[in-house]
Amino acid sequence: MNALKLEQIQFFQTNGNCEGLLISDKSQGTKQPSISDMLISVNYHLTRTCNYQCGFCFHTAKNGFNLDLEQAKKGLRLLKESGLKKINFAGGEPFIVDKGRFLGELVRYCKRELGLESVSIISNGSRITEEWMQEYGEDLDIMGISCDSFDDQTNIKIGRFNASERSNLSHIQKMKLIRDWCHQYKIAFKLNTVVNSYNHLEDMSAQIADIDPVRWKVFQCLKLEGENSGPKAKRNVDEFLISNEQFKQFLERHSHLKCLVPEDNDTMRDSYILLDEKMRFLDCSQGKKIPSQSILDVGVEKAFANSGFNKDLFDKRGGEYEWSKERIIQ
């Protein structure tokens, strides 16, 4: 096993005791990081609406709210002024809003007007068109597609499909088509996989090697109260959950793949800066999403105080990496 990967796996299996912000220890002479040191990379979930029915989804369609374009741009500008280097647009399904034009205009604004180092997207891929790639691809650094299995029936069991939308392509076929478009339009291609009870025994090595993503993010299926657990939740994640040992075995099976980036539950909960559709930070450190006030109402610094972000875990999972396509694509 690659030594680095083994170290990562051991960290993800044992590091469950870090909570909240990294606080300075004056007795040790350390310095508390400033907001510009921490607010480097943000995941903006611009909508909760989605056309898929993934059973383990941890950001569900509780509402259909979307900001207007100018308000969204204002919030992104505030983040940039506070130190933002990378923005990742997510959902729900981000391509649903205004047939992808809302997303495309934000991608263009972040790269051309704000000058961010990296602009990325995570999508289920179903609504992505080549026309969108032609129009907005120049300003996109990384396109991430969620794919949990290389067996079509397993994807259907998980919920990665929409029965009401007819398509000649399966989820896997569409993912590969988008990969080809990314190569054509010079966009780095990333893959996300949630390891759960339906796919944890798969060996995806050959398929991942063939697709050759710049990063393969592998997440342990996560339980969050109010999203996929509890009486008010839209989903019930229980049938999808796996043990830490099962997750570790999946990682070991794929540890030879250089693109593998594994993240267990503790890492996922605390090492991301999440912004919801109303531009509120989401604190997941207590096993549920607790929103801050909106940065549009109180500013970034006041809202960020309730983000639950753990910079230490962010650094240990390699949260800052080569994320500009000029440095990734040869």
ROSESE-321329 format. One line per 4 residues: number of its first residue (from 1); for each residue x, y, z of C-alpha. Coordinates in nm, 4 decimals. Example, Ala and Ser with C-alpha at 12.3 -4.5 7.8 and 13.67 -1.06 7.14 Angstrom:
<drenros>
1> 1.2300 -0.4500 0.7800  1.3670 -0.1060 0.7140;
</drenros>
This chain:
<drenros>
1> 0.0000 0.0000 0.0000  0.1227 0.3477 -0.0830  0.2593 0.4977 0.2407  0.0755 0.8262 0.2024;
5> -0.2530 0.6505 0.1451  -0.2003 0.4305 0.4493  -0.1377 0.7389 0.6614  -0.4554 0.8966 0.5260;
9> -0.6618 0.5858 0.5962  -0.5306 0.5604 0.9502  -0.6044 0.9277 1.0119  -0.9578 0.9014 0.8791;
13> -1.0253 0.5976 1.0951  -0.8852 0.7355 1.4212  -0.9364 1.1112 1.4126  -1.2767 1.1598 1.5676;
17> -1.1832 1.3810 1.8584  -1.1317 1.7214 1.6931  -1.4255 1.9572 1.7123  -1.4906 2.3217 1.6258;
21> -1.2459 2.5890 1.5187  -0.8759 2.5566 1.5719  -0.8294 2.7774 1.8789  -0.4969 2.9360 1.9653;
25> -0.3094 2.8138 2.2678  -0.1360 3.1181 2.4101  0.0699 2.9044 2.6449  0.2244 2.7391 2.3410;
29> 0.2766 3.0688 2.1619  0.0535 2.9710 1.8700  -0.1584 3.2196 1.6844  -0.5289 3.1914 1.6108;
33> -0.5768 3.1946 1.2327  -0.7523 3.4954 1.0822  -1.0676 3.4621 0.8747  -0.8625 3.5151 0.5566;
37> -0.6415 3.2211 0.6612  -0.9445 2.9949 0.7038  -1.1953 3.1088 0.4414  -0.9943 2.9702 0.1509;
41> -1.2371 2.7268 -0.0084  -1.6189 2.7364 0.0125  -1.8867 2.4941 -0.1050  -2.1891 2.6996 -0.2112;
45> -2.5055 2.4866 -0.2270  -2.6980 2.7299 -0.4433  -3.0153 2.5212 -0.4505  -3.1702 2.2288 -0.2657;
49> -3.3791 2.1242 -0.5664  -3.2697 1.8004 -0.7335  -3.4027 1.5673 -1.0015  -3.2481 1.2548 -0.8475;
53> -3.3617 1.0546 -0.5430  -3.0393 0.9387 -0.3787  -3.1453 0.7645 -0.0581  -2.8525 0.8884 0.1494;
57> -2.8621 1.2535 0.0334  -2.7406 1.4880 0.3084  -2.8546 1.8143 0.1476  -3.2176 1.7478 0.0632;
61> -3.4922 1.9449 -0.1109  -3.6450 2.1116 0.1948  -3.7351 2.4194 -0.0077  -3.7225 2.5582 -0.3613;
65> -3.5559 2.8866 -0.2694  -3.2986 3.0453 -0.5003  -3.1313 3.3829 -0.4718  -3.1504 3.6167 -0.7673;
69> -2.8315 3.6497 -0.9682  -2.7223 3.9894 -0.8385  -2.7641 3.8885 -0.4729  -2.5621 3.5744 -0.5340;
73> -2.2872 3.7808 -0.6976  -2.2894 4.0198 -0.4027  -2.2384 3.7340 -0.1593  -1.9554 3.5888 -0.3662;
77> -1.7855 3.9280 -0.3753  -1.8081 3.9476 0.0052  -1.6435 3.6066 0.0301  -1.3652 3.7121 -0.2059;
81> -1.2996 4.0229 0.0040  -1.2653 3.7935 0.3081  -0.9980 3.5743 0.1502  -1.1804 3.3272 -0.0769;
85> -0.9569 3.1496 -0.3296  -1.1774 2.8619 -0.4468  -1.5524 2.8244 -0.4887  -1.7305 2.4940 -0.5479;
89> -2.0906 2.5144 -0.6704  -2.3175 2.2323 -0.5571  -2.6809 2.1553 -0.4820  -2.9247 1.9861 -0.4911;
93> -2.8483 1.9815 -0.8586  -2.6920 2.3171 -0.9539  -2.7740 2.2853 -1.3241  -3.1483 2.2872 -1.2513;
97> -3.1720 2.6617 -1.1788  -3.2618 2.8471 -1.4999  -3.1417 2.5484 -1.7040  -2.7838 2.6045 -1.5966;
101> -2.7633 2.9714 -1.6963  -2.7669 3.0918 -1.3344  -2.4747 2.8628 -1.2559  -2.2912 2.9570 -1.5747;
105> -2.3112 3.3276 -1.5032  -2.1769 3.2731 -1.1509  -1.8897 3.0642 -1.2876  -1.8023 3.3423 -1.5313;
109> -1.8336 3.6125 -1.2639  -1.6091 3.4282 -1.0182  -1.3329 3.3774 -1.2708  -1.3468 3.6986 -1.4759;
113> -1.4647 3.9572 -1.2240  -1.3462 3.8164 -0.8903  -1.0369 3.6458 -1.0277  -1.0670 3.3378 -0.8076;
117> -0.7899 3.0813 -0.8358  -1.0353 2.7975 -0.8871  -1.3997 2.7556 -0.9813  -1.5480 2.4059 -0.9635;
121> -1.8854 2.2292 -0.9804  -2.0215 1.9049 -0.8397  -2.3230 1.7709 -1.0297  -2.5090 1.4487 -1.0984;
125> -2.4452 1.5262 -1.4650  -2.7974 1.4713 -1.5954  -2.8613 1.8319 -1.7001  -2.5172 1.9157 -1.8393;
129> -2.5096 1.9875 -2.2120  -2.2265 2.0402 -2.4573  -2.3731 2.3823 -2.5336  -2.3202 2.4812 -2.1688;
133> -1.9611 2.3590 -2.1836  -1.9024 2.5643 -2.4983  -2.0521 2.8768 -2.3403  -1.9023 2.8639 -1.9908;
137> -1.6301 2.5976 -1.9887  -1.3467 2.8440 -2.0432  -1.4020 2.9825 -1.6924  -1.4439 2.6469 -1.5149;
141> -1.1423 2.4769 -1.3603  -1.2899 2.1483 -1.2361  -1.6091 1.9599 -1.3220  -1.7005 1.6987 -1.0625;
145> -1.9589 1.4278 -1.1290  -2.1128 1.2048 -0.8628  -2.1098 0.8351 -0.9540  -2.1429 0.5703 -0.6855;
149> -2.1264 0.2515 -0.8880  -2.0217 0.1120 -1.2243  -2.3255 -0.1118 -1.2243  -2.6389 0.0542 -1.3607;
153> -2.8735 -0.1420 -1.1368  -2.6791 -0.0438 -0.8260  -2.7057 0.3233 -0.9208  -3.0810 0.2777 -0.9596;
157> -3.1073 0.1128 -0.6164  -2.9156 0.4056 -0.4661  -3.1439 0.6558 -0.6418  -2.9070 0.8059 -0.8994;
161> -3.1707 0.8337 -1.1699  -3.4951 1.0134 -1.2482  -3.7784 0.7944 -1.3668  -3.9695 1.0925 -1.5112;
165> -3.6823 1.2065 -1.7332  -3.6210 1.0010 -2.0440  -3.2635 0.9639 -2.1569  -3.0891 0.7386 -2.4045;
169> -2.7869 0.7338 -2.1767  -2.7426 0.5637 -1.8415  -2.5887 0.7569 -1.5528  -2.2527 0.5923 -1.6229;
173> -2.2677 0.6677 -1.9948  -2.3522 1.0335 -1.9319  -2.0662 1.0624 -1.6834  -1.8212 0.9315 -1.9435;
177> -1.9602 1.1689 -2.2057  -1.9043 1.4624 -1.9710  -1.5503 1.3374 -1.9096  -1.4927 1.3529 -2.2870;
181> -1.6363 1.7046 -2.3037  -1.4053 1.8114 -2.0229  -1.1064 1.6875 -2.2192  -1.2313 1.8646 -2.5304;
185> -1.2929 2.1986 -2.3576  -0.9882 2.1825 -2.1295  -1.1639 2.1353 -1.7947  -1.0208 1.9108 -1.5236;
189> -1.2504 1.6150 -1.4519  -1.3162 1.4893 -1.0979  -1.5284 1.2015 -0.9708  -1.7153 1.1749 -0.6367;
193> -1.8294 0.8456 -0.4867  -2.0299 0.7856 -0.1684  -1.9438 0.4449 -0.0228  -2.2560 0.2822 0.1184;
197> -2.4168 -0.0550 0.1821  -2.4927 -0.1085 -0.1875  -2.1446 -0.0458 -0.3308  -1.8879 -0.1018 -0.0539;
201> -1.7866 -0.4445 -0.1908  -1.7219 -0.3202 -0.5452  -1.3756 -0.3084 -0.6942  -1.3788 0.0010 -0.9156;
205> -1.0061 0.0011 -0.9857  -1.0181 -0.0761 -1.3576  -1.2986 0.1706 -1.4289  -1.1372 0.4536 -1.2323;
209> -0.8036 0.3930 -1.4041  -0.9782 0.4071 -1.7416  -1.1682 0.7280 -1.6621  -0.8518 0.8812 -1.5118;
213> -0.9996 1.1682 -1.3050  -0.7652 1.4276 -1.1579  -0.9214 1.3476 -0.8184  -1.1492 1.0685 -0.6980;
217> -1.3195 1.1848 -0.3790  -1.4426 0.8834 -0.1832  -1.6813 0.9616 0.1023  -1.8191 0.7410 0.3759;
221> -2.1993 0.7591 0.3751  -2.2899 1.0308 0.6267  -2.5854 1.0563 0.8644  -2.7166 1.4055 0.9396;
225> -3.0216 1.4752 1.1527  -3.2897 1.6696 0.9676  -3.1509 1.5789 0.6263  -3.1428 1.1993 0.6038;
229> -3.2280 1.1052 0.9618  -3.5070 1.1879 1.2058  -3.8813 1.2579 1.1820  -3.8435 1.5788 0.9767;
233> -3.5948 1.4374 0.7279  -3.6678 1.3900 0.3574  -3.4554 1.0726 0.3469  -3.3797 0.7755 0.5707;
237> -3.0120 0.6878 0.5468  -3.0143 0.3867 0.7791  -3.0171 0.1201 0.5075  -2.7170 0.2848 0.3369;
241> -2.4827 0.3208 0.6355  -2.1592 0.1224 0.6594  -1.9101 0.0670 0.9408  -1.5701 0.2300 0.9666;
245> -1.4140 -0.1087 0.8978  -1.6142 -0.1545 0.5775  -1.5081 0.1910 0.4620  -1.1455 0.1129 0.5424;
249> -1.1649 -0.2091 0.3392  -1.2989 -0.0183 0.0399  -1.0099 0.2286 0.0682  -0.7519 -0.0487 0.0965;
253> -0.8931 -0.2152 -0.2157  -0.8295 0.1058 -0.4128  -0.5242 0.2419 -0.2317  -0.2974 0.1955 -0.5345;
257> -0.4898 0.4622 -0.7277  -0.3038 0.7931 -0.7064  -0.6218 0.9955 -0.7607  -0.7908 0.8534 -0.4470;
261> -0.8878 1.1155 -0.1857  -1.0716 0.9428 0.1034  -1.2903 1.1131 0.3645  -1.4681 0.9510 0.6555;
265> -1.7618 1.0931 0.8533  -1.5630 1.2990 1.1029  -1.3613 1.4634 0.8281  -1.6674 1.5422 0.6177;
269> -1.8617 1.7008 0.9023  -1.6049 1.9518 1.0194  -1.3518 2.0198 0.7436  -1.5756 2.1920 0.4869;
273> -1.7094 2.5453 0.4766  -2.0683 2.5024 0.3598  -2.2881 2.7860 0.2400  -2.6571 2.7204 0.1764;
277> -2.9036 2.8653 -0.0731  -2.9590 3.1730 0.1485  -2.5823 3.2194 0.1914  -2.5803 3.0973 0.5515;
281> -2.2874 2.8932 0.6811  -2.3879 2.5436 0.7931  -2.2351 2.4019 1.1106  -2.2377 2.0201 1.0867;
285> -2.0174 1.9509 1.3881  -2.3111 1.8338 1.6036  -2.4463 1.5792 1.3560  -2.6973 1.8156 1.1973;
289> -2.6864 2.1347 0.9923  -2.7217 2.4466 1.2033  -2.7389 2.7610 0.9872  -2.5734 3.0907 1.0715;
293> -2.7206 3.4246 0.9773  -2.6797 3.5097 0.6095  -2.3625 3.6848 0.5012  -2.5925 3.9155 0.3022;
297> -2.7469 4.0357 0.6291  -2.4617 4.0403 0.8828  -2.1442 4.0136 0.6762  -1.8976 3.7300 0.6394;
301> -1.7033 3.7561 0.9656  -2.0044 3.7500 1.1985  -2.1720 3.4678 1.0095  -1.8493 3.2657 0.9858;
305> -1.8195 3.2563 1.3652  -2.1022 2.9971 1.3539  -1.9664 2.7847 1.0686  -1.8252 2.4992 1.2817;
309> -1.5236 2.4873 1.0508  -1.2141 2.2968 1.1658  -0.9075 2.4336 0.9846  -0.6888 2.1617 1.1298;
313> -0.8970 1.8886 0.9667  -0.9113 2.0900 0.6428  -0.5322 2.0985 0.6305  -0.4923 1.7316 0.7265;
317> -0.7263 1.6136 0.4492  -0.5320 1.8207 0.1950  -0.8109 2.0729 0.1452  -0.5806 2.3112 -0.0392;
321> -0.4248 2.1519 -0.3477  -0.3398 2.2281 -0.7109  -0.6867 2.3425 -0.8121  -0.6298 2.5783 -1.1062;
325> -0.6683 2.3997 -1.4389  -0.3612 2.5715 -1.5802  -0.1604 2.3711 -1.3249  -0.3618 2.0489 -1.3507;
329> -0.4104 1.9968 -1.7237  -0.0973 1.9110 -1.9176;
</drenros>
